[in-house]
Structures are given as structure tokens and as C-alpha cells.
Amino acid sequence: MNADILTQVFGASARIKTIRLLMVVGAIILLDQFSKMIILQQVPLFHMIPVIPGFFNITHIHNPGGAFGFMAGQGPEVRTFLFQAMSILAAVFIAVFYYRTPSEYRWLSFGLLLILGGAIGNMIDRFRFGEVVDFLDFYIKGYHWPAFNVADSGITVGMVILVLHLLFNKMPD
């Protein structure tokens, strides 16, 4: 989107917001895709590398579903269409909300950018592979948290920031 159009629609701070968007979203996407590239090249599928015994492994898996394997049992055409459509709509909604958020709401803006970067990181996987590469595996004894990746971490941290703003009534008017 042209910065001049953004400035006309969202105001003078649109240029600064665009720079922040490119930096934060770009960093999340680069970290996410770089870490996944290393996993794809170095760790065989379903292989586990203990990092902190009894707590954390690197475990290469692919998630054809959404969060926590949601819709993993559906056909690939249905999943691909549904998740891509939802991701694109969410990305547009988040970007518009980000540009409309006043500049004094820095944490909220940062949270939105983390969500956007994570959504795009996972969207790239879905376009490339039809599923998402996950590898961060935390557990205690036999209780495993579902494996996740850097993009998921960005989405989660961003959502925590967003929920805190909602809970403490710190949302812009």
C-alpha cells in the first residue's frame, strides 16, 4: 500500500506506523521462517532432540489443522481454503485496527503486530506445504503442551497483550 494513501486515510503517523509494522512483522516472519528452515533441513520429521530433559525438546512435526490440531481430520482442500481465507481476513482486520490505533497505545499496537507477523508466518507455511511446521515441544512428565513454532509464539504473546487491554479497559475509543 502506498504510504501517501496511508497518510491520507490514517493520518500523519501512518509513515511511522508503517516502519514499525515492517520491522516487527518482518522480524517475526524472518525468525519464524528461518527457524522452520533449519528444522526442515536438520531434523527429520517426527525426530526429537532433548534440550532440557523432562521439560523441553525440539520435535519436528507438521500440523495440518489449526491451533491444537483443530480441523486436522478435514480434507486438505477444505482446510487449505478455510485457513487461508481466515488468515487473510484476520490479517486485513488486524492491519486496519493497527493503523486506527492511536499512537499512545504502543503496547496494543505491538501486540497487534505480533499477531499479524505470526499469522503471516503460518500462512506462508500453509501456502508452501499445506500445513504448519511445529517444533517447540514443552512438557512435564507425560503431559505435553501441543508443539508450536515462533509464529505461534508471536500470536500468543500478541493475544495476551490484546486481552490485557480488553480486561483493563485500555482500548482506544
Contacts in CASP RR format, 6 or more apart in sequence:
PFRMAT RR
TARGET T0000
AUTHOR 0000-0000-0000
METHOD contacts of the structure
MODEL  1
MNADILTQVFGASARIKTIRLLMVVGAIILLDQFSKMIILQQVPLFHMIP
VIPGFFNITHIHNPGGAFGFMAGQGPEVRTFLFQAMSILAAVFIAVFYYR
TPSEYRWLSFGLLLILGGAIGNMIDRFRFGEVVDFLDFYIKGYHWPAFNV
ADSGITVGMVILVLHLLFNKMPD
3 14 0 8 1.000
3 15 0 8 1.000
3 18 0 8 1.000
6 14 0 8 1.000
6 15 0 8 1.000
6 17 0 8 1.000
6 18 0 8 1.000
6 99 0 8 1.000
7 14 0 8 1.000
7 15 0 8 1.000
9 99 0 8 1.000
10 17 0 8 1.000
10 99 0 8 1.000
10 100 0 8 1.000
13 103 0 8 1.000
14 99 0 8 1.000
16 103 0 8 1.000
17 98 0 8 1.000
17 99 0 8 1.000
17 103 0 8 1.000
17 109 0 8 1.000
20 109 0 8 1.000
20 113 0 8 1.000
21 95 0 8 1.000
21 98 0 8 1.000
21 113 0 8 1.000
21 116 0 8 1.000
24 110 0 8 1.000
24 113 0 8 1.000
24 114 0 8 1.000
24 117 0 8 1.000
25 113 0 8 1.000
25 116 0 8 1.000
25 117 0 8 1.000
25 120 0 8 1.000
26 117 0 8 1.000
28 113 0 8 1.000
28 114 0 8 1.000
28 117 0 8 1.000
28 118 0 8 1.000
28 120 0 8 1.000
28 121 0 8 1.000
28 150 0 8 1.000
28 151 0 8 1.000
28 154 0 8 1.000
29 117 0 8 1.000
29 118 0 8 1.000
29 120 0 8 1.000
29 121 0 8 1.000
29 124 0 8 1.000
29 151 0 8 1.000
31 150 0 8 1.000
32 117 0 8 1.000
32 118 0 8 1.000
32 121 0 8 1.000
32 122 0 8 1.000
32 149 0 8 1.000
32 150 0 8 1.000
32 151 0 8 1.000
33 121 0 8 1.000
33 124 0 8 1.000
35 135 0 8 1.000
35 149 0 8 1.000
35 150 0 8 1.000
36 125 0 8 1.000
36 133 0 8 1.000
36 135 0 8 1.000
36 149 0 8 1.000
36 150 0 8 1.000
39 58 0 8 1.000
39 60 0 8 1.000
39 133 0 8 1.000
39 135 0 8 1.000
40 60 0 8 1.000
40 133 0 8 1.000
43 49 0 8 1.000
43 58 0 8 1.000
43 60 0 8 1.000
43 135 0 8 1.000
44 60 0 8 1.000
45 60 0 8 1.000
45 61 0 8 1.000
45 62 0 8 1.000
46 59 0 8 1.000
46 60 0 8 1.000
46 61 0 8 1.000
47 59 0 8 1.000
47 60 0 8 1.000
48 57 0 8 1.000
48 58 0 8 1.000
48 59 0 8 1.000
48 137 0 8 1.000
49 57 0 8 1.000
49 58 0 8 1.000
49 59 0 8 1.000
50 57 0 8 1.000
51 57 0 8 1.000
51 58 0 8 1.000
54 139 0 8 1.000
54 140 0 8 1.000
54 141 0 8 1.000
55 138 0 8 1.000
55 139 0 8 1.000
55 140 0 8 1.000
56 136 0 8 1.000
56 137 0 8 1.000
56 138 0 8 1.000
56 139 0 8 1.000
57 137 0 8 1.000
57 139 0 8 1.000
58 135 0 8 1.000
58 136 0 8 1.000
58 137 0 8 1.000
59 134 0 8 1.000
59 135 0 8 1.000
59 137 0 8 1.000
59 147 0 8 1.000
60 133 0 8 1.000
60 135 0 8 1.000
61 133 0 8 1.000
61 134 0 8 1.000
61 135 0 8 1.000
61 147 0 8 1.000
62 129 0 8 1.000
62 131 0 8 1.000
62 132 0 8 1.000
62 133 0 8 1.000
62 134 0 8 1.000
63 69 0 8 1.000
63 72 0 8 1.000
63 131 0 8 1.000
63 132 0 8 1.000
63 133 0 8 1.000
63 134 0 8 1.000
63 147 0 8 1.000
64 72 0 8 1.000
64 73 0 8 1.000
64 76 0 8 1.000
64 79 0 8 1.000
64 130 0 8 1.000
64 131 0 8 1.000
64 132 0 8 1.000
65 71 0 8 1.000
65 72 0 8 1.000
65 73 0 8 1.000
65 74 0 8 1.000
65 79 0 8 1.000
65 83 0 8 1.000
65 131 0 8 1.000
65 132 0 8 1.000
66 72 0 8 1.000
66 83 0 8 1.000
66 132 0 8 1.000
67 146 0 8 1.000
67 152 0 8 1.000
68 146 0 8 1.000
69 146 0 8 1.000
71 78 0 8 1.000
71 79 0 8 1.000
71 82 0 8 1.000
71 83 0 8 1.000
72 79 0 8 1.000
73 79 0 8 1.000
74 82 0 8 1.000
76 130 0 8 1.000
79 130 0 8 1.000
80 126 0 8 1.000
80 130 0 8 1.000
83 126 0 8 1.000
84 123 0 8 1.000
84 126 0 8 1.000
84 127 0 8 1.000
87 119 0 8 1.000
87 120 0 8 1.000
87 122 0 8 1.000
87 123 0 8 1.000
87 126 0 8 1.000
88 123 0 8 1.000
90 119 0 8 1.000
91 116 0 8 1.000
91 119 0 8 1.000
91 120 0 8 1.000
91 123 0 8 1.000
94 112 0 8 1.000
94 115 0 8 1.000
94 116 0 8 1.000
94 119 0 8 1.000
95 116 0 8 1.000
97 112 0 8 1.000
98 109 0 8 1.000
98 112 0 8 1.000
98 113 0 8 1.000
98 116 0 8 1.000
100 172 0 8 1.000
101 108 0 8 1.000
101 109 0 8 1.000
101 112 0 8 1.000
101 172 0 8 1.000
102 172 0 8 1.000
103 109 0 8 1.000
105 165 0 8 1.000
105 170 0 8 1.000
105 172 0 8 1.000
107 161 0 8 1.000
107 165 0 8 1.000
108 161 0 8 1.000
108 162 0 8 1.000
108 165 0 8 1.000
108 170 0 8 1.000
108 171 0 8 1.000
108 172 0 8 1.000
110 158 0 8 1.000
110 161 0 8 1.000
111 157 0 8 1.000
111 158 0 8 1.000
111 161 0 8 1.000
111 162 0 8 1.000
112 158 0 8 1.000
112 162 0 8 1.000
114 154 0 8 1.000
114 155 0 8 1.000
114 157 0 8 1.000
114 158 0 8 1.000
114 161 0 8 1.000
115 154 0 8 1.000
115 155 0 8 1.000
115 158 0 8 1.000
115 159 0 8 1.000
115 162 0 8 1.000
117 151 0 8 1.000
117 154 0 8 1.000
118 150 0 8 1.000
118 151 0 8 1.000
118 152 0 8 1.000
118 154 0 8 1.000
118 155 0 8 1.000
119 151 0 8 1.000
119 155 0 8 1.000
120 151 0 8 1.000
121 151 0 8 1.000
122 132 0 8 1.000
122 149 0 8 1.000
122 151 0 8 1.000
122 152 0 8 1.000
122 155 0 8 1.000
125 131 0 8 1.000
125 132 0 8 1.000
125 133 0 8 1.000
125 151 0 8 1.000
126 132 0 8 1.000
132 149 0 8 1.000
132 151 0 8 1.000
133 149 0 8 1.000
134 146 0 8 1.000
134 147 0 8 1.000
134 148 0 8 1.000
134 149 0 8 1.000
134 152 0 8 1.000
135 147 0 8 1.000
135 149 0 8 1.000
136 147 0 8 1.000
136 148 0 8 1.000
136 149 0 8 1.000
136 153 0 8 1.000
137 144 0 8 1.000
137 145 0 8 1.000
137 147 0 8 1.000
138 144 0 8 1.000
138 145 0 8 1.000
139 145 0 8 1.000
148 156 0 8 1.000
164 170 0 8 1.000
165 171 0 8 1.000
END
